[in-house]
Amino acid sequence: MVGAVVMVGAVAAAADLDPRTALTAPDQATARKIVLQRGDLGAGWQVVPIRLGNQPLRSSVCPGFNPDLSRLTIQGKRGHAPPTRAHS
């Protein structure tokens, strides 16, 4: 039971550092407009996962790196993998 209490405390502490989310219709519309689409790019571009060695980039963050983003507010978001230029 003690392990569960410690884990919940660690998750709560991490959440305190996350930015606040308050999505607004105008900012959501702007986020949709600014995302690159395939048609925005010329031939030769493709989506390629970014890796550091044999690990995905996301898993390669330095230990202890946990920035405090709690003063930020996300008002619009739209997610797509960024395109990268194919090497020929």
HUDA-V723928 format. One line per field, one symbol per residue. ss: DSSP state (~ for helix, > for strand, _ for the rest). A space follows every 10 residues. Layout:
BEGIN
ss=???
END
This chain:
BEGIN
ss=_~~~~~~~~~ ~~~~~____> >___~~~~~~ ~~~~___~~~ ____>>____ >>__>>~~~~ __________ __>>______ ___>>___
END
